[in-house]
Amino acid sequence: MSRTRIKICGLTRPQDVRAAVEHGADAVGFVFYPPSPRAVGIEQAAELVALLPPFVTSVGLFVNASGEEVNAVLDRVPLQLLQFHGDETDAQCARHGRPWIKAARMRPGVDLVEFSSLHPRASGVLVDAFVDGYGGGGKTFDWSLIPAGFERPLVLSGGLDADNVVEAVRRVRPWAVDVSSGVESAKGIKDAAKIAAFIAGVRNADG
Ligand SMILES: O=C(O)c1ccccc1N[C@@H]1O[C@H](COP(=O)(O)O)[C@@H](O)[C@H]1O
């Protein structure tokens, strides 16, 4: 079994990027959604992405942004993967010439297989708890809503932290995990010790 990939999302400060990289994150995320307390500006993001060494993936998170808004970010920030967290269609996600993942907002009644069929070109499907504000809510959901044997690369998120990620990885066996609130000391302020503990938990679960 391959090791679970780890994305640390919602980075806003250079020291948080360095902490994520030093502790072994595979990907880091930048939120381009102004209502979020973790939102970054274009120049701020360009400076943060410039800190990344090779083989750490830069991810840009968008919620119902227009094509022009996404392109304005891409003109200046070298993002390698896009993460769409709103109501974007497959065609809207596809118009930027970059690979992407699509978030499903999980709650009882959501059929992940049907959701997946609506997003055939996504590189993977991210599952997050349904919260007001589209995400980053620090809330878990019922992992049994994920169908056994789900065949797309699955990114598990929603309320993960160092305390629950071991059980989450052992139960769901996702391709990757994504965390924001669970490695923060305050909204948008990452905590290096929590990042270290989270990543250690994933590696522990990987065995
Ligand atoms: O981080 C945010 O502020 C955010 C805003 C809007 C949509 C998604 C957002 N973050 C993503 O939400 C999930 C769950 O985050 P958490 O760990 O529960 O805080 C994760 O994929 C973040 O990348």
The ligand as a Gaussian input file, in Angstrom:
#p B3LYP/6-31G(d) Opt

LIG

0 1
 O       -9.874000      26.764000       4.577000
 C      -10.846000      27.473000       4.288000
 O      -11.030000      28.572000       4.828000
 C      -11.811000      27.002000       3.250000
 C      -12.757000      27.895000       2.788000
 C      -13.676000      27.512000       1.825000
 C      -13.661000      26.230000       1.334000
 C      -12.725000      25.317000       1.799000
 C      -11.800000      25.683000       2.754000
 N      -10.855000      24.776000       3.250000
 C      -10.873000      23.379000       2.973000
 O      -11.899000      22.743000       3.721000
 C      -11.532000      21.426000       4.034000
 C      -11.746000      21.126000       5.495000
 O      -10.990000      21.979000       6.294000
 P      -10.825000      21.742000       7.900000
 O       -9.610000      20.886000       8.055000
 O      -12.069000      21.106000       8.382000
 O      -10.630000      23.116000       8.427000
 C      -10.085000      21.254000       3.586000
 O      -10.095000      20.568000       2.374000
 C       -9.595000      22.661000       3.366000
 O       -8.673000      22.676000       2.304000

